[in-house]
Amino acid sequence: MKLIWIVAGEASGDARSAEVMRAIHALDADVEFVGAGGPKMRLLAAEPFDEWIAEAGVLGLWDVLKNYGYFKGKFDRMLADIARLRPDVVLLVDYPGFNLRLAKALRARQPKLKILFYVSPQVWAWNRGRIPKMAKWLDLMLCIFPFEKPLYEQSGLRTEFVGHPIVEQMARDRVPVVRDPLLLGLFPGSREREVNRIFPAMVGAARRVAESRPDVRFEAAAATEAHAEIMRAVAGDAPIEIRAGTAHELMQRAGVGIVCSGTATLEAACFGLPYALVYKTAWLTYEVGVRLVKVKHLGIVNILAGRTVVREFIQHAASPGALADEALRLLNDDGARRRLAEELAAVVATLNGERAAERAALAVLGEVRRVSA
């Protein structure tokens, strides 16, 4: 039996990990997974497995500082368990704040251990100087954006571009609906902190749009029913229908969207939804971020395109008035919506998403077999 220790720390990492785990099992049933992650990974893993996503998926710098003791305990336990079980490889999935520190510590303690990283961390945005250090800690980087491969390889880190798995996932989630040009979709994010910071501005924007265009309808997608209740309280008497678990369907049905920065913006692009990007975070996280981030755009669509395709409204710029103006621009201009949808499709086409999980699985199994040979 071959053993892979796998670590993910957020819901998106849980989904990506589970896809690769299933693909590995389809290719080689003689593989066992242990480690830490979420409920989707739990279904495919053996013991020991720590289902820690609910606690581990914190949002910003301040949240991490408040929970330092918790993370230190998990970190030390993982180091001890990996030393005891001696897996064939360690597969670290996204979650770079924790996983890169774990890679560094493992390399120091077990120099011959194979350490792989899937969903390459966006150090190209905030700290490219860290890439040479990562080359010392990791044996293989599996990246999901095409421009990342040469960046990592320049530092001697063996890298494979395996494609972005979200493209294939969104293709599976397509439903036969007709896009409504009079429907504005609101997507405030999947974390409660994002909802609390971003949804009030969305509600304000919806009120302003309704004043100018009373024929426009509004729907908001909540990640959970608990989030939906929070959003209903914020919305008050605003004319917004709020439902849980409808994001992908709404992205295909709405004529225009306002989308919280993150994975949802790429999902919206895959579905061809013309949208504006919005993001607000804690003031400390924002102040640190603006000093560290070295790219011109926050949204991955714009980063991939190398220019502004989707307009971004970040922190203080994410006012109800500014969001309403952009929503009205798209609602009032059929040509603008059509051109934006075409540009989104062109960007998505660069991601080579078909069979991405299988390509990642083949790369991981290649490393496992090298160890076993």
Order of alpha helices (4+ residues) and beta strands (2+ residues): beta-alpha-beta-alpha-beta-alpha-alpha-alpha-beta-alpha-beta-alpha-alpha-beta-alpha-beta-alpha-beta-alpha-beta-alpha-beta-alpha-beta-alpha-beta-alpha-alpha-beta-alpha-alpha-alpha
